[in-house]
């Protein structure tokens, strides 16, 4: 995942977490993840696995479709 895409995904997760009034630690606990991992993802420093994204979105009561709805363009991965 490109770093700018990682940053966008992380920023979206942070916005949703704050709107749900969760701390990083609280969200991580609900999702079964480590709080440091959630912070790394939110800062765009760590790629997120689909399994982890689904766990976080479940904790936020959000579907994958709703999460990705604001992303209006499909980007190609550069290798």
Helices and strands as residue ranges (DSSP letters): H 3-19, H 24-31, H 35-42, H 50-59, H 64-68
